[in-house]
Amino acid sequence: MANKVYDNRELSWLKFDDRVLEESADLSVPLMERLSFAYIFANNLDEFYMVRVGSLNDKMLTNDGDRDGKTQLKPSEQLDRIYSRTKTLLAKKDEHFSSLRSELAVQGIKHLSYKDLNDREREFAEAFFNFEIKPFVSPQVVDRRHPFPFLKNKEIYLVAKLASKKQSDSDVKLGIVSTFSGGAGAFPRVVFLPSDDNSDEVRFILSEDIISHCCSKIFDGFRIQEKALIRVTRNADIDIENSYHDSDMDFRSIMTEMVKKRRRLQPVRLQMSKQLSDLTTGEISARLELSKKQVFVEKSPLDMSYVSTVCDKAAKKQQLFFQKKTPQPSPDVKENIPMAYQIEQGDILLSYPYESIKPFIRLLQESAEDPDVVSIKITLYRVAKDSKVVDALVSAAENGKEVLVLVELRARFDEENNIGWSKRLEDSGCNVIYGPRELKVHSKLLLITRKSGKTVRYITQIGTGNYNEKTSAIYTDLSLMTANKDIAADAVTFFNALSMGLLVEHSNFLLVAPKCLRNRILELMNRELEIAKAGKEAYIGLKLNSLTDKVLIDKMIECSKAGVKIECVIRGISCLVAGIPGVSENIQIRSIVGRFLEHARVYIFGVGERMNVYISSADFMTRNTVKRVEVAAPLLDPKVKAKVLEIFRIQMSDNVKARIQQPDGSYKKAEISQSALSAQDYFYLQSYANAQMAEAKAAEPVKEKKKGFFARLFSRKKK
């Protein structure tokens, strides 16, 4: 029974990916959005193989006796289950894709194969190949004098078994050609076909299908015996720390080298568009050092990233997409009053993507110009491509303010971007640091110091998500802005410690990993445990992306056994199985998968007046609680606290996009008993209504008190 309460981390990840894939078959979701969910599924699976399977593969090769601490599975056993589960998921993806392709064709979005082209389109495709593709492809033949080429990560190649056209020559070779043109931009992957001027149809073929059909023109000296498209996924789990210890280079240079090294790491998966002979498949697998279990045949495109291009082309067919939603102005923010003044009057909490990130951006921009601001300190993990956050920090530094920016260069798959941002920030006069040697800084913390005369005041911002304008429109996150002096004092301690390469050993209000977050959470859980044992009402509520920390899981089980009610909204991985009689029966776990990515982290402990509510950057994963620098902040303002509790209550009531975890570890959609409630739809309707009410209220006459404040403020700035 003991092991049944735990689920394997990797298999739980695949369960989440299955929930994403379910959205591609949900008839209530518009067709192009369903296709996008198939793309998200495939992209998630890419990352899963690059990160998790890559790591397990390394462990299997070095120490296969190292068992998972929850399910006692060896790396090789986990990999076997992963490969088996992957085949099942890919079969489901192919089935959904085939259905989507047919349904979209009815709506005028026609993804064609070469055999589907009419005469005019065949002529166009052949001309496109001859003039736009063939001049840029570089075929390679593999034999004793020509080695097997390096296959780049996630790129599509055409592989063909070649035989000589000469009757006397029985030698068989492999031919390989890349179908990728993205680097040089020589030709597009999505080739839109000519259509009648009056037609609103979108007809297209993928360039790899054209290349495959014209294979004989590429290898014109050979007979094609068999051919297929292939795609390799490589391990991306690079060991940064060992390289750091053994190198005399600065950290930014080390990270630059690590990004280059990742591109050539060992393959962990081979995708094929069709089944080739055992001999040919075996030769390719042997060259890549892959086993038969790591080879997957897929009927749908091997790389689904083309979907975004097709979505842009089909944008006029609005019925195929979600109704456009725009983040709304927060009703708690006044447009014409400086942000610092408003925050000093009371805490402000923004709820993305329902409310706009603009007030936070405005806080930074105003602080860059405000003569009272003496310093700005911030941690950056991921930022947008054209980041207004970075622009504001650069302006502040150029205006002579002290700007300290901790840039996390180890943010996975954003390393190159962050290396570039760190250089720009440094060039503008910002003090750029990289944090502790062995710990990623994943916290989202901002501290603005203002001095007027002899008075020093602070604005602190704590978020659950990145300082990224783009993701703030598609991820659900929370952003707290406060002038609370106690929280600011902890933020000062936080930045002072990181500036010296140290960790926070003690904090009073903020929970700061790795030294004082998990132990404080355990204290709060133990309080609920003792209250339940005394026969009183005890409660824990958690909103997380993932739950894997066994120490916290075991404490949750202990609380459940004592009668503590535990409600969880966990989007992705959960290594805890809820609802098992006598073990986790007082725990409910639900996952919401919908239009927006659920990303906020919320911790709730207790009921009534003794209730503590936190928002945080940290999931309940060991990597977050004891292996990263993370921050959780208490909600001290009653209005803000009530807002977050209402968000949690609505999400626990979702019966449209919520899946409830079953005692066997599976997930089932929530049952709609009376009226349907989609939390994400509810929050957007609420945000539009709140914005309209705030706009109407703003039209009322402005009070003299505020006019006086503006007069004093602008007068001081002019001086």
JOKAJO-V303336 format. One record per residue. N is the residue number from 1. RES is the residue in one letter. PHI is phi in whole degrees, -180 to 180 (* if undefined). OMEGA is omega in whole degrees, -180 to 180 (* if undefined). D_LAST is the distance of its C-alpha to the last C-alpha in whole Angstrom. Layout:
# JOKAJO-V303336
n,res,phi,omega,d_last
N,RES,PHI,OMEGA,D_LAST
N,RES,PHI,OMEGA,D_LAST
This chain:
# JOKAJO-V303336
n,res,phi,omega,d_last
1,M,*,-173,74
2,A,-58,-177,71
3,N,-69,-177,70
4,K,-69,179,70
5,V,-82,178,67
6,Y,-109,173,65
7,D,-118,178,64
8,N,-72,-176,64
9,R,-58,-175,60
10,E,-69,180,61
11,L,-70,176,64
12,S,-68,176,61
13,W,-59,-180,59
14,L,-67,174,61
15,K,-65,176,62
16,F,-64,179,58
17,D,-61,176,59
18,D,-65,179,62
19,R,-66,175,60
20,V,-65,-179,57
21,L,-63,177,61
22,E,-58,-179,62
23,E,-64,179,59
24,S,-72,178,60
25,A,-112,-178,64
26,D,-78,-175,62
27,L,-67,178,63
28,S,-80,180,60
29,V,-94,179,58
30,P,-57,-169,57
31,L,-59,-179,59
32,M,-68,176,57
33,E,-70,176,55
34,R,-63,177,58
35,L,-64,178,58
36,S,-65,177,55
37,F,-66,175,56
38,A,-63,177,59
39,Y,-66,179,57
40,I,-61,177,54
41,F,-57,-177,58
42,A,-64,179,59
43,N,-66,176,55
44,N,-60,-179,55
45,L,-67,174,59
46,D,-56,-178,58
47,E,-64,179,55
48,F,-59,-180,57
49,Y,-70,-179,60
50,M,-66,-174,58
51,V,-99,-172,56
52,R,-78,179,58
53,V,-68,176,62
54,G,-59,179,61
55,S,-66,179,60
56,L,-64,179,63
57,N,-62,177,65
58,D,-62,-180,64
59,K,-65,-180,65
60,M,-62,-177,68
61,L,-74,-176,69
62,T,-100,-178,68
63,N,-159,-178,69
64,D,-74,178,71
65,G,-85,-179,72
66,D,-77,-173,68
67,R,-92,174,68
68,D,-61,-174,65
69,G,-68,-177,65
70,K,-105,-176,65
71,T,-110,176,68
72,Q,62,176,70
73,L,-88,175,70
74,K,-74,177,70
75,P,-52,-180,68
76,S,-64,179,71
77,E,-69,177,72
78,Q,-63,-179,68
79,L,-63,179,68
80,D,-60,180,72
81,R,-69,178,70
82,I,-64,-179,67
83,Y,-62,179,69
84,S,-64,-179,72
85,R,-67,179,69
86,T,-62,179,67
87,K,-59,178,70
88,T,-65,-179,70
89,L,-66,-179,67
90,L,-68,176,67
91,A,-64,178,70
92,K,-67,178,68
93,K,-62,179,66
94,D,-60,179,68
95,E,-65,179,70
96,H,-64,-178,66
97,F,-64,179,66
98,S,-60,179,69
99,S,-65,180,68
100,L,-62,-180,65
101,R,-59,179,66
102,S,-69,-179,69
103,E,-66,179,67
104,L,-69,179,64
105,A,-61,177,67
106,V,-63,-179,68
107,Q,-90,176,64
108,G,90,175,64
109,I,-109,-170,62
110,K,-113,175,65
111,H,-90,-172,65
112,L,-105,168,68
113,S,-96,-173,70
114,Y,-61,-178,72
115,K,-69,-179,76
116,D,-85,-174,74
117,L,-72,173,73
118,N,-81,-174,75
119,D,-59,-179,76
120,R,-64,-179,73
121,E,-71,176,71
122,R,-62,179,73
123,E,-63,179,73
124,F,-65,-177,69
125,A,-64,179,69
126,E,-67,177,72
127,A,-66,178,70
128,F,-62,178,67
129,F,-64,-175,68
130,N,-65,-173,70
131,F,-105,-175,67
132,E,-109,-175,64
133,I,-111,-172,65
134,K,-54,-180,68
135,P,-64,-173,66
136,F,-111,180,64
137,V,-90,-178,66
138,S,-127,-178,67
139,P,-69,177,70
140,Q,-129,177,72
141,V,-111,-178,75
142,V,-98,173,76
143,D,-152,-175,79
144,R,-65,-177,80
145,R,-99,-178,79
146,H,-127,-176,75
147,P,-70,177,74
148,F,-64,-175,72
149,P,-73,174,68
150,F,-76,178,65
151,L,-99,-176,64
152,K,-70,-179,60
153,N,-61,172,59
154,K,67,175,59
155,E,-96,-178,60
156,I,-96,178,63
157,Y,-125,169,66
158,L,-97,177,70
159,V,-118,-178,72
160,A,-136,173,76
161,K,-90,-170,79
162,L,-111,174,81
163,A,-125,-179,85
164,S,-66,177,86
165,K,-76,179,88
166,K,-80,-178,91
167,Q,-62,-176,93
168,S,-77,-176,94
169,D,-103,-179,91
170,S,-101,-178,90
171,D,-68,179,87
172,V,-112,-176,84
173,K,-125,171,81
174,L,-103,173,77
175,G,-114,-178,75
176,I,-135,176,71
177,V,-143,178,68
178,S,-76,176,65
179,T,-100,-173,64
180,F,-93,178,60
181,S,-127,-172,58
182,G,-61,-177,55
183,G,-61,-179,54
184,A,-92,-178,55
185,G,66,-175,54
186,A,-66,179,57
187,F,-148,-177,59
188,P,-77,175,57
189,R,-77,178,59
190,V,-94,-180,59
191,V,-105,179,61
192,F,-81,-174,61
193,L,-90,-179,64
194,P,-64,180,65
195,S,-137,177,65
196,D,-64,-177,66
197,D,-57,-176,64
198,N,-88,-177,64
199,S,-89,176,64
200,D,-103,177,61
201,E,-69,172,63
202,V,-113,-179,61
203,R,-113,-177,64
204,F,-150,174,63
205,I,-136,179,65
206,L,-85,-175,63
207,S,-61,179,64
208,E,-67,177,66
209,D,-73,175,68
210,I,-65,-180,69
211,I,-62,179,69
212,S,-63,-179,72
213,H,-66,-177,74
214,C,-94,-177,74
215,C,-54,-177,74
216,S,-65,178,78
217,K,-76,178,76
218,I,-80,179,74
219,F,-104,-170,77
220,D,-74,177,79
221,G,-94,-174,82
222,F,-133,169,82
223,R,-95,-179,84
224,I,-88,180,81
225,Q,-88,175,83
226,E,-161,-177,80
227,K,-155,177,76
228,A,-163,171,73
229,L,-87,178,69
230,I,-133,179,68
231,R,-149,-178,65
232,V,-106,172,64
233,T,-109,-177,61
234,R,-109,175,60
235,N,-58,177,59
236,A,-118,-175,55
237,D,-88,-178,56
238,I,-89,-180,55
239,D,-91,-176,55
240,I,-74,-170,51
241,E,-64,179,51
242,N,-63,178,55
243,S,-66,-180,53
244,Y,-65,-178,50
245,H,-66,-173,52
246,D,-96,-175,55
247,S,-124,176,52
248,D,-96,-179,50
249,M,-74,173,48
250,D,-72,-171,44
251,F,-63,-179,44
252,R,-65,177,42
253,S,-67,178,45
254,I,-61,-179,48
255,M,-65,177,46
256,T,-61,179,47
257,E,-68,-179,50
258,M,-65,179,51
259,V,-64,178,50
260,K,-66,-178,52
261,K,-64,-177,55
262,R,-57,-176,55
263,R,-63,-175,56
264,R,-116,-178,59
265,L,-71,-173,60
266,Q,-60,174,63
267,P,-64,177,64
268,V,-126,-180,65
269,R,-156,173,66
270,L,-126,175,68
271,Q,-101,179,67
272,M,-134,-177,70
273,S,-81,176,71
274,K,-157,-180,74
275,Q,-78,174,77
276,L,-94,178,78
277,S,-60,180,82
278,D,-58,-178,82
279,L,-65,-179,82
280,T,-69,178,79
281,T,-60,180,77
282,G,-63,180,78
283,E,-67,179,78
284,I,-63,-180,74
285,S,-61,-180,74
286,A,-64,179,75
287,R,-61,-179,73
288,L,-92,-179,70
289,E,59,178,71
290,L,-116,176,71
291,S,-87,179,74
292,K,-61,-179,75
293,K,-65,-176,73
294,Q,-93,179,70
295,V,-106,-176,71
296,F,-128,178,70
297,V,-97,-176,72
298,E,-127,179,69
299,K,-88,177,70
300,S,-86,-178,67
301,P,-53,-177,64
302,L,-69,178,64
303,D,-127,-175,60
304,M,-91,-175,59
305,S,-68,178,55
306,Y,-62,-174,56
307,V,-58,-178,56
308,S,-63,178,52
309,T,-66,179,53
310,V,-67,178,56
311,C,-60,179,53
312,D,-62,-178,51
313,K,-67,-176,54
314,A,-95,-172,55
315,A,-57,-178,52
316,K,-69,179,53
317,K,-84,-171,56
318,Q,-62,-179,53
319,Q,-68,-179,56
320,L,-91,-176,57
321,F,-125,171,53
322,F,-60,173,51
323,Q,-62,-176,49
324,K,-62,176,46
325,K,-123,-179,43
326,T,-119,176,40
327,P,-53,-173,37
328,Q,-98,175,36
329,P,-63,177,32
330,S,-70,178,32
331,P,-68,-179,33
332,D,-90,-177,31
333,V,-119,177,28
334,K,-92,-171,26
335,E,-67,-171,24
336,N,-107,178,21
337,I,-117,-178,20
338,P,-52,-176,18
339,M,-61,-178,21
340,A,-59,180,20
341,Y,-63,-179,19
342,Q,-64,-179,23
343,I,-67,178,24
344,E,-67,178,23
345,Q,-82,-179,25
346,G,168,-179,28
347,D,-59,177,30
348,I,-124,177,30
349,L,-119,176,33
350,L,-100,179,34
351,S,-116,180,37
352,Y,-84,-4,38
353,P,-89,-176,39
354,Y,-70,175,39
355,E,-110,-174,36
356,S,-74,175,33
357,I,-80,-174,31
358,K,-56,178,28
359,P,-60,177,26
360,F,-68,178,27
361,I,-61,180,26
362,R,-65,176,23
363,L,-58,180,22
364,L,-67,-178,22
365,Q,-65,178,20
366,E,-67,180,17
367,S,-66,179,17
368,A,-66,-178,17
369,E,-103,-174,14
370,D,-70,-180,12
371,P,-65,180,10
372,D,-78,-179,12
373,V,-79,-180,15
374,V,-104,180,17
375,S,-153,175,20
376,I,-133,179,23
377,K,-128,-173,26
378,I,-153,172,29
379,T,-108,180,33
380,L,-118,178,34
381,Y,-108,173,38
382,R,-138,177,38
383,V,-132,-178,36
384,A,-71,-179,36
385,K,-61,176,37
386,D,-108,-167,34
387,S,-78,173,32
388,K,-73,176,28
389,V,-64,179,28
390,V,-64,179,28
391,D,-57,-179,26
392,A,-66,179,23
393,L,-66,177,24
394,V,-62,179,24
395,S,-61,180,21
396,A,-62,180,19
397,A,-65,180,21
398,E,-68,176,20
399,N,-88,173,16
400,G,90,179,17
401,K,-86,175,18
402,E,-77,-179,21
403,V,-124,177,24
404,L,-109,-179,27
405,V,-126,172,30
406,L,-91,180,33
407,V,-102,180,35
408,E,-86,-178,39
409,L,-72,-176,41
410,R,-95,176,44
411,A,-64,-169,43
412,R,-57,179,47
413,F,70,173,47
414,D,-115,-176,43
415,E,-59,-177,44
416,E,-63,178,43
417,N,-60,-176,40
418,N,-70,174,39
419,I,-61,178,40
420,G,-64,180,38
421,W,-64,-179,35
422,S,-62,179,35
423,K,-67,-179,35
424,R,-65,179,32
425,L,-62,-180,30
426,E,-65,-180,31
427,D,-64,-178,30
428,S,-84,179,26
429,G,109,176,26
430,C,-74,173,27
431,N,-88,-176,29
432,V,-102,176,32
433,I,-127,-175,35
434,Y,-121,174,38
435,G,85,-177,39
436,P,-60,-174,42
437,R,-61,-170,45
438,E,-104,-176,48
439,L,-128,172,45
440,K,-71,174,44
441,V,-99,-175,40
442,H,-104,-178,40
443,S,-67,176,38
444,K,-120,-172,35
445,L,-136,178,32
446,L,-132,177,28
447,L,-131,177,26
448,I,-111,-180,22
449,T,-106,-179,21
450,R,-122,179,17
451,K,-132,177,16
452,S,-126,-173,13
453,G,66,178,14
454,K,-99,-177,18
455,T,-93,177,18
456,V,-109,179,20
457,R,-129,-177,21
458,Y,-128,166,23
459,I,-120,178,24
460,T,-118,175,27
461,Q,-122,177,29
462,I,-128,-178,33
463,G,-126,175,35
464,T,-98,-178,39
465,G,-135,-173,38
466,N,-71,176,37
467,Y,-83,-170,33
468,N,-135,-177,35
469,E,-63,-178,34
470,K,-69,-177,38
471,T,-72,179,40
472,S,-66,178,37
473,A,-95,-179,39
474,I,-133,176,43
475,Y,-106,173,43
476,T,-87,-178,42
477,D,-143,179,40
478,L,-124,-179,37
479,S,-136,-179,34
480,L,-100,174,32
481,M,-119,-173,29
482,T,-142,173,28
483,A,-105,-179,26
484,N,-60,-175,29
485,K,-70,-179,28
486,D,-68,177,32
487,I,-66,178,32
488,A,-62,180,29
489,A,-61,177,31
490,D,-68,179,33
491,A,-66,176,31
492,V,-61,178,30
493,T,-60,-180,33
494,F,-59,-176,34
495,F,-71,177,32
496,N,-63,-180,33
497,A,-65,-178,36
498,L,-65,179,36
499,S,-62,180,34
500,M,-101,180,37
501,G,74,-178,40
502,L,-110,177,41
503,L,-110,178,41
504,V,-71,-179,40
505,E,-90,-178,43
506,H,-152,174,42
507,S,-142,-175,39
508,N,-94,-175,39
509,F,-118,177,38
510,L,-74,171,38
511,L,-97,-173,41
512,V,-122,175,41
513,A,-79,11,44
514,P,-96,-172,46
515,K,-90,-173,46
516,C,-142,171,45
517,L,-126,-177,45
518,R,-63,-180,49
519,N,-64,179,50
520,R,-73,176,48
521,I,-64,178,49
522,L,-62,177,53
523,E,-62,180,52
524,L,-67,176,51
525,M,-67,179,54
526,N,-63,177,56
527,R,-62,178,55
528,E,-66,179,56
529,L,-61,-179,59
530,E,-68,179,60
531,I,-65,178,59
532,A,-64,179,61
533,K,-64,178,64
534,A,-82,177,64
535,G,85,-179,64
536,K,-105,-178,61
537,E,-70,179,59
538,A,-131,-172,57
539,Y,-151,171,55
540,I,-135,175,53
541,G,-125,-177,51
542,L,-136,169,50
543,K,-119,-173,48
544,L,-140,169,49
545,N,-85,-177,49
546,S,-150,178,52
547,L,-131,-180,54
548,T,-135,-176,56
549,D,-68,-174,55
550,K,-66,179,59
551,V,-62,180,58
552,L,-73,177,56
553,I,-61,-179,58
554,D,-63,177,61
555,K,-69,177,59
556,M,-63,177,58
557,I,-63,179,62
558,E,-62,178,63
559,C,-63,180,60
560,S,-60,-180,62
561,K,-62,-180,66
562,A,-84,178,64
563,G,105,176,64
564,V,-72,175,60
565,K,-79,-178,59
566,I,-126,178,57
567,E,-114,-176,55
568,C,-131,168,54
569,V,-112,-176,52
570,I,-122,-174,53
571,R,-64,-169,52
572,G,-111,-174,54
573,I,-74,169,56
574,S,-138,177,58
575,C,-85,174,60
576,L,-101,175,61
577,V,-102,-176,64
578,A,-90,171,63
579,G,82,179,66
580,I,-80,-178,69
581,P,-54,177,71
582,G,78,-178,71
583,V,-124,-178,68
584,S,-129,-174,65
585,E,-68,179,66
586,N,-93,180,63
587,I,-109,172,61
588,Q,-121,178,60
589,I,-122,177,58
590,R,-131,179,57
591,S,-122,178,55
592,I,-106,177,53
593,V,-123,-177,54
594,G,-148,-176,52
595,R,-60,-178,50
596,F,-108,-180,47
597,L,-80,178,47
598,E,-69,-170,47
599,H,-135,-176,45
600,A,-71,174,43
601,R,-118,-180,44
602,V,-134,175,44
603,Y,-119,178,46
604,I,-126,179,47
605,F,-133,176,49
606,G,96,179,51
607,V,-132,175,51
608,G,61,-175,50
609,E,-69,-179,48
610,R,-92,-179,48
611,M,-73,173,47
612,N,-111,-180,45
613,V,-126,179,43
614,Y,-126,164,41
615,I,-113,-171,40
616,S,-154,171,41
617,S,-91,-170,41
618,A,-104,167,44
619,D,-81,175,48
620,F,-87,175,51
621,M,-122,-180,52
622,T,-56,-180,53
623,R,-63,179,50
624,N,-90,-171,47
625,T,-79,-178,48
626,V,-134,-178,49
627,K,-123,177,49
628,R,-140,172,45
629,V,-94,-177,42
630,E,-131,179,41
631,V,-136,169,39
632,A,-120,-177,40
633,A,-122,177,37
634,P,-75,175,39
635,L,-94,-174,38
636,L,-99,178,37
637,D,-79,-177,35
638,P,-56,-179,38
639,K,-67,179,37
640,V,-66,179,36
641,K,-60,180,40
642,A,-64,180,42
643,K,-63,-179,40
644,V,-70,178,42
645,L,-63,178,45
646,E,-68,176,46
647,I,-59,-179,45
648,F,-65,-179,48
649,R,-62,-180,50
650,I,-65,-180,50
651,Q,-66,177,51
652,M,-71,179,53
653,S,-99,-179,55
654,D,-60,177,55
655,N,-128,179,58
656,V,-110,-178,58
657,K,-111,-180,56
658,A,-89,171,57
659,R,-115,-178,60
660,I,-100,177,61
661,Q,-71,-180,62
662,Q,-96,-179,66
663,P,-60,176,68
664,D,-93,178,69
665,G,92,178,66
666,S,-80,180,66
667,Y,-125,177,64
668,K,-127,179,65
669,K,-62,178,63
670,A,-63,180,62
671,E,-86,178,64
672,I,-87,-176,63
673,S,-79,-179,65
674,Q,-122,180,63
675,S,-111,-180,60
676,A,-77,178,58
677,L,-138,171,55
678,S,-101,-176,53
679,A,-58,-178,50
680,Q,-65,177,48
681,D,-65,-180,49
682,Y,-60,-177,48
683,F,-66,179,45
684,Y,-71,176,44
685,L,-60,179,45
686,Q,-65,-178,43
687,S,-66,178,40
688,Y,-66,180,41
689,A,-65,179,42
690,N,-63,-180,38
691,A,-65,179,36
692,Q,-66,178,38
693,M,-65,-180,38
694,A,-66,179,34
695,E,-65,179,33
696,A,-66,180,35
697,K,-68,-179,33
698,A,-67,-180,30
699,A,-75,178,31
700,E,-71,-179,32
701,P,-57,180,29
702,V,-78,-179,26
703,K,-71,-179,25
704,E,-62,-178,23
705,K,-60,-180,22
706,K,-71,177,20
707,K,-63,179,19
708,G,-63,179,17
709,F,-62,-180,16
710,F,-62,-180,14
711,A,-61,179,12
712,R,-65,-177,11
713,L,-63,-176,10
714,F,-70,177,9
715,S,-65,-179,7
716,R,-66,-180,5
717,K,-66,180,5
718,K,-64,179,4
719,K,-65,*,0
